[in-house]
Amino acid sequence: MFSPRAFNRPIVAHVLAMITFAAVLSGCAEEKAETKETIRPVKVVEIVGTGEARRLDYAGVVRARTEMNLGFRVGGKITERLVNVGDRVKPGDLLARLDPTDYQLAVRSAEATLFAAEKQVQTTSLTKERAAQLFTKSFSSKAELDQAALLYDQAISTRDAAASSLSQAKNQVAYADLKSDQSGIVTAINADVGQVVGTGTPVVTVAIDGEKEIEVAVPELDIAEFKPGKAVKARFWSNDMLALGGHVREVSGSADRQSRTFSVRISLTNDPRILLGMTATVETTAANSETLVSIPLSALAQKDGKDIVWVVDRSASTVHTRPVRLADYAGDQVRVAAGLRPGDLVVAAGTQFMAEDLKVKLPVAQQQSARAETREIVR
């Protein structure tokens, strides 16, 4: 008798075998796919030299070596200002004037006092002569003669004091005129007509003709590099082709309380093209500093809070991390003080896709260089 179960058993077994075989093949394919090695093309930059010393660039302003803040030697109300910013002045030129009325009245008072003192001297002189005649004729005592002589001496002293007061009063009238002591150019006006100023209050600032300087503000991290006498180069924003040599003349002994920077004055060689107030850049290099190499900013990465770069092993075409110590930033470049050597290949872009021992594909030029190095090693 025909049995369906007996007829289907070989077919079922065959189907199961096929399914099992297919599963095994699929697993092998997946395993092969999983073990397939990933090779990522990269853009690299080669460190070709030992780099350069750390540069120090600071912007500053051209100033006169000597500037005078001129003020009146007496106080009062300004009635005239005879100069403007940019005017050239010579010794004796009148810059400004105070109202001299009160000082002129003081002169008249001192003259009257002196006149009275001189009359007193004449009176006591006559008294002294009369006392001397009477004493000679024994009509008066020695004490009376001495008293007359004492009054005369006092009158002389009073007259001399009055003469000094008159001279002082005349000087104050003269001090109501503010005059220049030296040749120069007016750089600032600090008080104007109608303003009441005290003794010594700066009214006009005059830059003295002669040597010019650049004043720059240097942070405390670099102030040790600016010693008096250090040679520097100055470039000027108004003329890219103009570059002058100079040297550090003066370094401030303390930092500014607000900016925490030190004022450094750079003496310049004399050049008529340099004008007061021009903006300049002072350039120099740090003494005995480490040489620096520049890499693109995109090559810089961080790992565990430290700055790193990805360096390519030429022989194995793999990448590895290397910690670096940075010096500073310059536009789209970063300068590295330590961690890189000439000949190193640094991944220049796509650092976020890198992993330790990751296989990479170098550009053609670097591949040829790597093969040449390998042949040299085999020999």
URMOMO-V344428 format. One line per field, one symbol per residue. ss: DSSP state (H for helix, E for strand, L for the rest). psi: psi as a letter, one per 20 degrees, with the letter a starting at -180 (. if undefined). burial: 1 if it has 16 or more other ideal C-beta (glycine too) atoms within 10 Angstrom, else 0. A space follows every 50 residues. Layout:
# URMOMO-V344428
ss: ???
psi: ???
burial: ???
This chain:
# URMOMO-V344428
ss: LLLHHHHHHHHHHHHHHHHHHHHHHHHHHHHHHHLLLLEEELLEEELLLL LEELEEEEEEEEEELLEEEEELLLLEEEEEELLLLLLEELLLLEEEEELL HHHHHHHHHHHHHHHHHHHHHHHHHHHHHHHHHHHHLLLLLHHHHHHHHH HHHHHHHHHHHHHHHHHHHHHHHHHLEEELLLLEEEEEELLLLLLEELLL LEEEEEEELLLEEEEEEEELLLHHHLLLLLEEEEEELLEEEEEEEEEEEE ELLLLLLLLLEEEEEEEELLLLLLLLLLEEEEEEELLLLLEEEEEEHHHL EEELLEEEEEEEELLLLEEEEEELEEEEEELLEEEEEELLLLLLEEELLL HHHLLLLLEEELLHHHHHHHHHHHHHHHL
psi: qpohghhighgghgghggggghgggggggghhhhjpppppqqprppoiri aqqpqoppqapprqhpppnprqirrapphqojqrpiqqqrpippgrqroj ghhhhhggghggghghhhhhggghgggggghhghhhjkirrhhhghgghg hghhhgghghhhhhhggghhhhghiipoqqhrqappiqoiqrpippqrpi ppgpppppqbqqrppqpprhhihhinqpipprppqphiohiopqqaqphp pqiqqphgikqppppopqqppiipqpiqprppprqppkrqqqqpqqhiip rqpkjqprroppoghilrqqqpqqpqgrqncjqppphqiqqpiqoppiqk hiiqqpjppqoqrgghghgghghghhgh.
burial: 00000000000000000000000000000000000000000101101000 10010101010111000101110111010010100000100010111101 00100110011011001001100100110010001000010001100100 11001001100110110011011011011100011110101000001000 00111111000111111100010011000101010100000001010110 00001000001111111100000100010111010000000111100011 10000001111101001010100100100000011110110001111100 10010001010100010011000000000
